[in-house]
């Protein structure tokens, strides 16, 4: 087997038979003979030792090498899921928990100016510019490799049409991603996203403060290292450039990782005059045009 043999990702589900494993390995070019694989597995007692999981194996590894890898589990890949709305601090915690990579190393890499230039990120960090997705990494991977893969996935998933839409509306990519991250933090159902985006864009157009809770939650997490699920009156007084109750305009940058639907909502907000909204018990929001209507909606929900 040559040193430059291509690596293949092979998934072995729980309860897979040796025959099914042989079929999968042959399909990926890891082995050439399924019959020989089954024979070696039986003779060597590997048929009872194969572990399920995600593996990265070289093409042409051969039956014995593949069986040893599948029995040891050392070649298995670790999956890491980054949900929509996660901040860099959230992602760093997941990376440390799942991949045993120091969170501070990941956060340092996320602010590396060279990598920011490499991926043309128009901000001081990769906050908001890592795609929410499920990733697969080998054990022992470095923080920079993790970050580069997440940034590359964001870059490859960015629709070039979005830049054209943004330019037509005099928006730049940082503004789009920042607004989308706020929408992501507010929305609980997809149908609300274009409406929430409309409220924030209407407020920006009129010079009103955004007064967006996700920006306050982000400010608290950056300050304390902890995400707060519920905000109290005193929380809205936190001193931070991200506190959009205290400061007009957009926050300095994204407050989490937006999903595709939130980005699209910012670029195509609903044609509505709403300026206010409040969350209902089912997660859906009630939208209002005036502050008086908004207060009545809040009163109804409290009753």
TADAFEN-V412300 format. One record per backbone hydrogen bond with DSSP energy under -0.5 kcal/mol. NH is the residue of the N-H (numbers start at 1). CO is the residue of the C=O. E is the energy in kcal/mol with one decimal. If there is no record, write none. Layout:
BEGIN
nh: (NH;NH)
co: (CO;CO)
e: (E;E)
END
This chain:
BEGIN
nh: (5;8;10;10;12;12;13;16;21;22;23;24;25;26;27;28;29;30;31;34;37;38;39;40;41;42;43;44;45;46;47;48;49;50;51;53;54;55;55;56;57;57;59;60;61;62;66;67;68;69;70;71;72;73;75;76;77;78;79;80;82;82;83;85;86;91;92;93;94;95;96;97;98;99;100;101;106;107;108;109;110;111;112;116;117;118;119;120;121;122;123;126;129;131;135;135;137;139;141;146;147;148;149;150;151;152;153;154;155;156;157;158;158;160;162;163;163;164;165;166;167;168;169;169;170;171;176;177;178;179;180;181;182;183;184;185;186;186;187;192;193;193;194;196;197;198;199;200;201;202;203;204;205;206;207;207;208;211;213;215;216;217;218;219;220;221;222;223;224;225;229;235;236;236;237;238;240;243;244;246;247;257;258;263;264;265;266;267;268;269;270;272;275;276;278;280;283;286;287;288;294;295;296;297;298;299;300;301;302;303)
co: (2;57;8;55;10;53;11;13;17;18;19;20;21;22;23;24;26;25;25;32;33;34;35;36;37;38;39;40;42;41;41;45;46;46;70;12;77;10;53;75;8;55;6;29;58;30;62;63;64;65;66;67;68;69;69;73;54;137;77;135;80;133;81;257;83;87;88;89;90;91;92;93;94;95;96;95;102;103;104;105;106;108;109;112;113;114;115;117;116;120;121;110;126;150;80;133;78;76;138;142;143;144;145;146;147;148;149;150;151;152;153;154;155;158;159;159;160;160;161;162;163;164;165;166;167;166;172;173;174;175;176;177;178;179;180;181;182;183;183;189;189;190;190;192;193;194;195;196;197;198;199;200;201;202;203;204;203;244;211;212;212;213;214;215;216;217;218;219;220;221;227;232;232;233;234;235;238;240;242;243;243;86;256;259;260;261;262;263;264;266;194;270;288;288;286;284;280;278;285;276;290;291;292;293;294;295;296;297;298;299)
e: (-1.5;-3.4;-0.6;-2.9;-0.5;-3.1;-0.7;-1.5;-2.4;-2.6;-2.1;-2.1;-2.6;-2.4;-2.1;-1.3;-1.3;-2.4;-0.8;-0.5;-1.8;-2.3;-2.1;-2.7;-2.4;-2.0;-2.7;-2.5;-0.6;-1.4;-1.6;-0.8;-1.9;-1.1;-2.5;-2.4;-0.6;-3.0;-0.5;-1.6;-2.7;-0.6;-2.6;-2.4;-1.4;-2.7;-2.3;-2.6;-2.4;-2.0;-2.7;-2.0;-1.9;-2.3;-0.6;-1.5;-5.0;-3.7;-0.5;-2.7;-0.5;-3.1;-0.6;-3.5;-1.6;-2.6;-2.7;-1.8;-1.9;-2.8;-2.2;-2.4;-3.3;-2.0;-0.8;-1.2;-1.7;-2.5;-2.3;-2.2;-1.9;-1.2;-1.4;-2.2;-2.1;-2.2;-1.9;-1.3;-2.7;-0.6;-1.3;-1.5;-2.5;-1.2;-3.2;-0.5;-2.5;-0.6;-1.3;-2.0;-2.6;-2.6;-2.0;-2.1;-2.7;-2.5;-2.0;-1.9;-2.5;-2.6;-1.5;-0.8;-0.7;-0.5;-2.2;-0.7;-0.6;-1.2;-2.4;-2.8;-2.6;-2.1;-0.9;-0.8;-1.4;-2.9;-2.2;-2.8;-2.5;-2.7;-2.5;-2.0;-1.4;-2.4;-2.6;-1.6;-1.1;-0.6;-2.8;-1.3;-0.6;-1.1;-0.5;-2.9;-2.7;-1.6;-2.1;-2.2;-2.5;-2.7;-2.3;-2.4;-2.2;-1.8;-0.6;-0.9;-2.5;-1.6;-0.6;-1.0;-1.0;-2.6;-2.0;-2.1;-2.2;-2.3;-2.7;-1.8;-3.0;-2.5;-0.5;-1.4;-0.8;-1.1;-1.4;-1.4;-0.8;-1.7;-1.2;-1.0;-1.8;-1.3;-0.8;-1.7;-2.5;-1.7;-1.8;-1.7;-1.5;-0.6;-1.9;-2.2;-2.4;-1.9;-1.7;-3.7;-1.8;-3.0;-0.5;-2.3;-2.0;-2.5;-1.8;-2.1;-2.4;-2.4;-2.3;-2.0;-2.1;-1.7)
END
